[in-house]
Amino acid sequence: MQTMTMEQRQTLAAAGLRAYPNIARAWGLKEQEAARLLGVSGPTYRRWKRDPERVQADVNLLERLSLILGIYKALHILLPRPESAHGWVRRPNTNPRFGGHPPLERMLGGHVADLVAVREHLDAARG
């Protein structure tokens, strides 16, 4: 497998970061929550939002963006009504992965593995 160049990582990250504020808004995330999903501080998130083209993208950021975009897409496939898809992350969920809590609570755990758990749950639901 070929390793991505820094330029390729920055291009992908910039595209993801241009889309991400729309996802954060759709999910009703506070700024600190939006930053936490990306694994950064509030000031860093604000800087990235202002100028996504200048982000020094690392593998962690790309992985988080990929997972978040995949979660968003899977929700819109499973729940075609936008209000249902957007609200799913905040509704309590009885699946053992979530223990009766909203999936967003799991996603905000701060670890990439938390995003992976939500993505795997949705992928399984899609079959």
NUGUDO-129038 format. One record per atom (N, C-alpha, C): residue in three letters; x, y, z. Coordinates in nm, 4 decimals, padded with zeros to 6 digits. Layout:
> ALA,X,Y,Z;
...
! end
This chain:
> MET,00.0840,-00.1180,00.0000;
> MET,00.0000,00.0000,00.0000;
> MET,00.0884,00.1242,00.0000;
> GLN,00.0556,00.2189,-00.0864;
> GLN,00.1343,00.3400,-00.0994;
> GLN,00.0978,00.4382,00.0119;
> THR,00.1976,00.5007,00.0699;
> THR,00.1766,00.5999,00.1739;
> THR,00.1369,00.7321,00.1094;
> MET,00.0420,00.8003,00.1737;
> MET,-00.0023,00.9297,00.1237;
> MET,00.1027,01.0361,00.1505;
> THR,00.1152,01.1276,00.0577;
> THR,00.2047,01.2408,00.0798;
> THR,00.1355,01.3411,00.1710;
> MET,00.2128,01.4309,00.2266;
> MET,00.1564,01.5362,00.3114;
> MET,00.0553,01.6198,00.2322;
> GLU,00.0859,01.6468,00.1075;
> GLU,-00.0040,01.7251,00.0227;
> GLU,-00.1377,01.6520,00.0033;
> GLN,-00.1328,01.5217,-00.0194;
> GLN,-00.2557,01.4435,-00.0347;
> GLN,-00.3366,01.4437,00.0947;
> ARG,-00.2687,01.4287,00.2088;
> ARG,-00.3382,01.4319,00.3383;
> ARG,-00.4043,01.5668,00.3600;
> GLN,-00.3342,01.6742,00.3263;
> GLN,-00.3901,01.8076,00.3447;
> GLN,-00.5100,01.8311,00.2536;
> THR,-00.5038,01.7832,00.1321;
> THR,-00.6162,01.7984,00.0393;
> THR,-00.7392,01.7252,00.0920;
> LEU,-00.7197,01.6007,00.1376;
> LEU,-00.8319,01.5237,00.1928;
> LEU,-00.8867,01.5872,00.3195;
> ALA,-00.7974,01.6304,00.4069;
> ALA,-00.8406,01.6924,00.5318;
> ALA,-00.9171,01.8214,00.5049;
> ALA,-00.8694,01.9022,00.4134;
> ALA,-00.9372,02.0284,00.3817;
> ALA,-01.0789,02.0020,00.3306;
> ALA,-01.0935,01.9026,00.2441;
> ALA,-01.2268,01.8686,00.1933;
> ALA,-01.3179,01.8233,00.3073;
> GLY,-01.2660,01.7370,00.3939;
> GLY,-01.3447,01.6900,00.5072;
> GLY,-01.3798,01.8018,00.6030;
> LEU,-01.2850,01.8917,00.6277;
> LEU,-01.3095,02.0019,00.7206;
> LEU,-01.4041,02.1072,00.6638;
> ARG,-01.4139,02.1147,00.5327;
> ARG,-01.5147,02.2045,00.4737;
> ARG,-01.6547,02.1480,00.4943;
> ALA,-01.6687,02.0162,00.4898;
> ALA,-01.7985,01.9508,00.5092;
> ALA,-01.8362,01.9377,00.6569;
> TYR,-01.7370,01.9215,00.7422;
> TYR,-01.7625,01.8889,00.8821;
> TYR,-01.8504,01.9893,00.9573;
> PRO,-01.8317,02.1212,00.9430;
> PRO,-01.9192,02.2133,01.0163;
> PRO,-02.0679,02.1940,00.9841;
> ASN,-02.0981,02.1511,00.8618;
> ASN,-02.2375,02.1236,00.8255;
> ASN,-02.2903,02.0019,00.9013;
> ILE,-02.2066,01.9012,00.9173;
> ILE,-02.2458,01.7826,00.9945;
> ILE,-02.2643,01.8211,01.1403;
> ALA,-02.1693,01.8966,01.1949;
> ALA,-02.1785,01.9397,01.3346;
> ALA,-02.3071,02.0187,01.3578;
> ARG,-02.3413,02.1044,01.2655;
> ARG,-02.4650,02.1841,01.2760;
> ARG,-02.5872,02.0939,01.2678;
> ALA,-02.5862,01.9997,01.1737;
> ALA,-02.6999,01.9087,01.1576;
> ALA,-02.7228,01.8254,01.2834;
> TRP,-02.6145,01.7859,01.3495;
> TRP,-02.6239,01.7051,01.4711;
> TRP,-02.6448,01.7907,01.5952;
> GLY,-02.6452,01.9230,01.5800;
> GLY,-02.6653,02.0117,01.6934;
> GLY,-02.5502,02.0126,01.7912;
> LEU,-02.4280,01.9966,01.7405;
> LEU,-02.3112,01.9919,01.8281;
> LEU,-02.2718,02.1314,01.8748;
> LYS,-02.2342,02.1414,02.0008;
> LYS,-02.1713,02.2627,02.0512;
> LYS,-02.0286,02.2623,01.9974;
> GLU,-01.9667,02.3795,01.9985;
> GLU,-01.8312,02.3891,01.9436;
> GLU,-01.7345,02.2923,02.0116;
> GLN,-01.7434,02.2807,02.1437;
> GLN,-01.6531,02.1907,02.2162;
> GLN,-01.6771,02.0451,02.1769;
> GLU,-01.8017,02.0084,02.1522;
> GLU,-01.8322,01.8715,02.1085;
> GLU,-01.7762,01.8471,01.9692;
> ALA,-01.7942,01.9446,01.8806;
> ALA,-01.7412,01.9316,01.7439;
> ALA,-01.5899,01.9160,01.7473;
> ALA,-01.5242,01.9930,01.8336;
> ALA,-01.3787,01.9842,01.8461;
> ALA,-01.3381,01.8485,01.9025;
> ARG,-01.4104,01.8013,02.0022;
> ARG,-01.3760,01.6737,02.0668;
> ARG,-01.3856,01.5567,01.9690;
> LEU,-01.4878,01.5577,01.8825;
> LEU,-01.4985,01.4492,01.7848;
> LEU,-01.3755,01.4452,01.6941;
> LEU,-01.3165,01.5605,01.6696;
> LEU,-01.1961,01.5658,01.5866;
> LEU,-01.0690,01.5455,01.6685;
> GLY,-01.0830,01.5404,01.8013;
> GLY,-00.9678,01.5175,01.8867;
> GLY,-00.8806,01.6401,01.9069;
> VAL,-00.9422,01.7591,01.9002;
> VAL,-00.8656,01.8830,01.9148;
> VAL,-00.9329,01.9766,02.0151;
> SER,-00.8649,02.0852,02.0471;
> SER,-00.9192,02.1868,02.1364;
> SER,-01.0131,02.2799,02.0594;
> GLY,-01.0912,02.3565,02.1343;
> GLY,-01.1808,02.4544,02.0728;
> GLY,-01.1084,02.5558,01.9860;
> PRO,-00.9996,02.6169,02.0360;
> PRO,-00.9269,02.7129,01.9517;
> PRO,-00.8718,02.6511,01.8221;
> THR,-00.8228,02.5288,01.8315;
> THR,-00.7730,02.4614,01.7102;
> THR,-00.8873,02.4392,01.6121;
> TYR,-01.0014,02.3936,01.6621;
> TYR,-01.1171,02.3714,01.5745;
> TYR,-01.1594,02.5021,01.5067;
> ARG,-01.1647,02.6111,01.5832;
> ARG,-01.2040,02.7400,01.5245;
> ARG,-01.1058,02.7810,01.4149;
> ARG,-00.9772,02.7602,01.4386;
> ARG,-00.8758,02.7940,01.3382;
> ARG,-00.8949,02.7088,01.2125;
> TRP,-00.9207,02.5791,01.2321;
> TRP,-00.9419,02.4900,01.1184;
> TRP,-01.0664,02.5286,01.0403;
> LYS,-01.1704,02.5677,01.1112;
> LYS,-01.2942,02.6091,01.0438;
> LYS,-01.2705,02.7324,00.9566;
> ARG,-01.1940,02.8257,01.0075;
> ARG,-01.1653,02.9491,00.9335;
> ARG,-01.0819,02.9222,00.8086;
> ASP,-00.9880,02.8280,00.8187;
> ASP,-00.8942,02.8075,00.7081;
> ASP,-00.8571,02.6604,00.6945;
> PRO,-00.9514,02.5769,00.6455;
> PRO,-00.9239,02.4328,00.6358;
> PRO,-00.8098,02.3970,00.5411;
> GLU,-00.7783,02.4859,00.4503;
> GLU,-00.6720,02.4582,00.3533;
> GLU,-00.5334,02.4566,00.4184;
> ARG,-00.5213,02.5181,00.5360;
> ARG,-00.3893,02.5306,00.6000;
> ARG,-00.3665,02.4286,00.7114;
> VAL,-00.4570,02.3350,00.7270;
> VAL,-00.4457,02.2357,00.8337;
> VAL,-00.3287,02.1411,00.8051;
> GLN,-00.2491,02.1182,00.9069;
> GLN,-00.1411,02.0193,00.8982;
> GLN,-00.2037,01.8848,00.9356;
> ALA,-00.2518,01.8149,00.8365;
> ALA,-00.3285,01.6922,00.8584;
> ALA,-00.2394,01.5754,00.8960;
> ASP,-00.2815,01.5033,01.0003;
> ASP,-00.2135,01.3797,01.0359;
> ASP,-00.3112,01.2637,01.0164;
> VAL,-00.2604,01.1443,01.0351;
> VAL,-00.3416,01.0246,01.0127;
> VAL,-00.4617,01.0208,01.1075;
> ASN,-00.4430,01.0656,01.2317;
> ASN,-00.5519,01.0665,01.3290;
> ASN,-00.6681,01.1533,01.2807;
> LEU,-00.6397,01.2719,01.2313;
> LEU,-00.7446,01.3606,01.1814;
> LEU,-00.8170,01.2973,01.0628;
> LEU,-00.7408,01.2416,00.9701;
> LEU,-00.8031,01.1791,00.8531;
> LEU,-00.8913,01.0617,00.8931;
> GLU,-00.8458,00.9830,00.9899;
> GLU,-00.9260,00.8699,01.0355;
> GLU,-01.0553,00.9182,01.0993;
> ARG,-01.0472,01.0190,01.1847;
> ARG,-01.1666,01.0727,01.2500;
> ARG,-01.2648,01.1298,01.1471;
> LEU,-01.2129,01.2081,01.0535;
> LEU,-01.3005,01.2648,00.9506;
> LEU,-01.3670,01.1553,00.8680;
> SER,-01.2911,01.0541,00.8314;
> SER,-01.3458,00.9435,00.7540;
> SER,-01.4586,00.8735,00.8304;
> LEU,-01.4360,00.8483,00.9582;
> LEU,-01.5375,00.7806,01.0395;
> LEU,-01.6628,00.8668,01.0544;
> ILE,-01.6439,00.9957,01.0816;
> ILE,-01.7586,01.0856,01.0992;
> ILE,-01.8380,01.0976,00.9696;
> LEU,-01.7689,01.1146,00.8586;
> LEU,-01.8385,01.1228,00.7294;
> LEU,-01.9108,00.9919,00.6987;
> GLY,-01.8494,00.8795,00.7333;
> GLY,-01.9140,00.7491,00.7128;
> GLY,-02.0371,00.7318,00.8004;
> ILE,-02.0305,00.7786,00.9237;
> ILE,-02.1461,00.7722,01.0147;
> ILE,-02.2588,00.8568,00.9574;
> TYR,-02.2265,00.9768,00.9158;
> TYR,-02.3263,01.0679,00.8592;
> TYR,-02.3937,01.0050,00.7358;
> LYS,-02.3121,00.9499,00.6473;
> LYS,-02.3654,00.8886,00.5253;
> LYS,-02.4526,00.7673,00.5586;
> ALA,-02.4049,00.6816,00.6485;
> ALA,-02.4819,00.5623,00.6866;
> ALA,-02.6167,00.6010,00.7470;
> LEU,-02.6179,00.7046,00.8285;
> LEU,-02.7446,00.7489,00.8878;
> LEU,-02.8433,00.7939,00.7806;
> HIS,-02.7935,00.8617,00.6792;
> HIS,-02.8830,00.9089,00.5728;
> HIS,-02.9298,00.7961,00.4820;
> ILE,-02.8551,00.6888,00.4763;
> ILE,-02.8995,00.5707,00.4012;
> ILE,-03.0055,00.4964,00.4818;
> LEU,-02.9790,00.4782,00.6112;
> LEU,-03.0713,00.4037,00.6976;
> LEU,-03.1976,00.4819,00.7308;
> LEU,-03.1834,00.6117,00.7463;
> LEU,-03.2946,00.6985,00.7872;
> LEU,-03.3057,00.8125,00.6868;
> PRO,-03.3764,00.7900,00.5776;
> PRO,-03.3782,00.8879,00.4684;
> PRO,-03.4337,01.0268,00.5043;
> ARG,-03.5162,01.0361,00.6092;
> ARG,-03.5657,01.1686,00.6488;
> ARG,-03.4559,01.2397,00.7280;
> PRO,-03.4098,01.3561,00.6817;
> PRO,-03.2980,01.4242,00.7476;
> PRO,-03.3174,01.4436,00.8983;
> GLU,-03.4378,01.4798,00.9421;
> GLU,-03.4581,01.5019,01.0853;
> GLU,-03.4386,01.3729,01.1647;
> SER,-03.4726,01.2593,01.1070;
> SER,-03.4503,01.1306,01.1735;
> SER,-03.3017,01.0962,01.1764;
> ALA,-03.2359,01.1140,01.0629;
> ALA,-03.0928,01.0837,01.0534;
> ALA,-03.0123,01.1723,01.1488;
> HIS,-03.0440,01.3011,01.1516;
> HIS,-02.9692,01.3946,01.2357;
> HIS,-02.9983,01.3730,01.3837;
> GLY,-03.1209,01.3357,01.4158;
> GLY,-03.1582,01.3161,01.5551;
> GLY,-03.1085,01.1861,01.6156;
> TRP,-03.0763,01.0878,01.5324;
> TRP,-03.0358,00.9556,01.5810;
> TRP,-02.9190,00.9635,01.6788;
> VAL,-02.8230,01.0494,01.6542;
> VAL,-02.7048,01.0548,01.7404;
> VAL,-02.7380,01.0995,01.8822;
> ARG,-02.8515,01.1674,01.9004;
> ARG,-02.8891,01.2204,02.0330;
> ARG,-02.9953,01.1369,02.1045;
> ARG,-03.0527,01.0407,02.0353;
> ARG,-03.1570,00.9579,02.0977;
> ARG,-03.0959,00.8421,02.1758;
> PRO,-03.1482,00.8136,02.2965;
> PRO,-03.0999,00.6962,02.3710;
> PRO,-03.1111,00.5709,02.2850;
> ASN,-03.0133,00.4832,02.2987;
> ASN,-03.0079,00.3632,02.2166;
> ASN,-02.9863,00.2425,02.3071;
> THR,-03.0707,00.1417,02.2918;
> THR,-03.0640,00.0240,02.3787;
> THR,-02.9590,-00.0781,02.3367;
> ASN,-02.8948,-00.0577,02.2227;
> ASN,-02.7893,-00.1500,02.1815;
> ASN,-02.6821,-00.1549,02.2900;
> PRO,-02.6289,-00.2745,02.3207;
> PRO,-02.5268,-00.2859,02.4257;
> PRO,-02.4060,-00.1932,02.4065;
> ARG,-02.3752,-00.1577,02.2833;
> ARG,-02.2627,-00.0663,02.2596;
> ARG,-02.2855,00.0698,02.3256;
> PHE,-02.4143,00.1034,02.3442;
> PHE,-02.4479,00.2366,02.3942;
> PHE,-02.5083,00.2349,02.5341;
> GLY,-02.5507,00.1193,02.5812;
> GLY,-02.6011,00.1059,02.7177;
> GLY,-02.7152,00.1990,02.7523;
> GLY,-02.8045,00.2236,02.6568;
> GLY,-02.9190,00.3108,02.6824;
> GLY,-02.8889,00.4590,02.6661;
> HIS,-02.7646,00.4918,02.6336;
> HIS,-02.7254,00.6311,02.6153;
> HIS,-02.7271,00.6667,02.4662;
> PRO,-02.7315,00.7944,02.4347;
> PRO,-02.7246,00.8336,02.2929;
> PRO,-02.5881,00.7974,02.2326;
> PRO,-02.5866,00.7586,02.1069;
> PRO,-02.4592,00.7290,02.0406;
> PRO,-02.3596,00.8452,02.0472;
> LEU,-02.4106,00.9673,02.0473;
> LEU,-02.3209,01.0821,02.0554;
> LEU,-02.2376,01.0776,02.1824;
> GLU,-02.2962,01.0308,02.2911;
> GLU,-02.2210,01.0201,02.4163;
> GLU,-02.1005,00.9277,02.3983;
> ARG,-02.1218,00.8175,02.3284;
> ARG,-02.0111,00.7246,02.3002;
> ARG,-01.9085,00.7904,02.2099;
> MET,-01.9563,00.8596,02.1065;
> MET,-01.8664,00.9253,02.0124;
> MET,-01.7801,01.0306,02.0815;
> LEU,-01.8349,01.0949,02.1834;
> LEU,-01.7620,01.1995,02.2547;
> LEU,-01.6659,01.1438,02.3587;
> GLY,-01.6530,01.0109,02.3645;
> GLY,-01.5592,00.9486,02.4571;
> GLY,-01.4161,00.9938,02.4348;
> GLY,-01.3884,01.0455,02.3166;
> GLY,-01.2568,01.1015,02.2896;
> GLY,-01.1609,01.0106,02.2159;
> HIS,-01.1959,00.8844,02.2009;
> HIS,-01.1058,00.7896,02.1346;
> HIS,-01.1574,00.7563,01.9949;
> VAL,-01.0669,00.7312,01.9050;
> VAL,-01.1054,00.6890,01.7706;
> VAL,-01.1917,00.5628,01.7800;
> ALA,-01.1595,00.4759,01.8745;
> ALA,-01.2354,00.3511,01.8920;
> ALA,-01.3836,00.3780,01.9190;
> ASP,-01.4155,00.4909,01.9814;
> ASP,-01.5552,00.5251,02.0061;
> ASP,-01.6277,00.5554,01.8758;
> LEU,-01.5604,00.6245,01.7863;
> LEU,-01.6185,00.6513,01.6543;
> LEU,-01.6309,00.5214,01.5748;
> VAL,-01.5298,00.4362,01.5861;
> VAL,-01.5322,00.3071,01.5172;
> VAL,-01.6525,00.2252,01.5630;
> ALA,-01.6804,00.2238,01.6930;
> ALA,-01.7930,00.1455,01.7466;
> ALA,-01.9246,00.1907,01.6863;
> VAL,-01.9431,00.3209,01.6733;
> VAL,-02.0679,00.3724,01.6156;
> VAL,-02.0737,00.3388,01.4670;
> ARG,-01.9638,00.3561,01.3985;
> ARG,-01.9595,00.3253,01.2549;
> ARG,-01.9882,00.1762,01.2324;
> GLU,-01.9281,00.0879,01.3112;
> GLU,-01.9514,-00.0560,01.2966;
> GLU,-02.0974,-00.0909,01.3226;
> HIS,-02.1574,-00.0268,01.4220;
> HIS,-02.2983,-00.0501,01.4525;
> HIS,-02.3860,-00.0148,01.3314;
> LEU,-02.3597,00.0996,01.2721;
> LEU,-02.4391,00.1427,01.1564;
> LEU,-02.4115,00.0546,01.0350;
> ASP,-02.2876,00.0163,01.0151;
> ASP,-02.2551,-00.0722,00.9024;
> ASP,-02.3262,-00.2060,00.9176;
> ALA,-02.3329,-00.2571,01.0403;
> ALA,-02.4046,-00.3833,01.0652;
> ALA,-02.5543,-00.3661,01.0379;
> ALA,-02.6084,-00.2527,01.0752;
> ALA,-02.7509,-00.2281,01.0504;
> ALA,-02.7809,-00.2177,00.9016;
> ARG,-02.6839,-00.1709,00.8255;
> ARG,-02.7018,-00.1614,00.6799;
> ARG,-02.6905,-00.2987,00.6138;
> GLY,-02.6295,-00.3947,00.6862;
> GLY,-02.6179,-00.5289,00.6305;
> GLY,-02.4990,-00.5404,00.5481;
! end
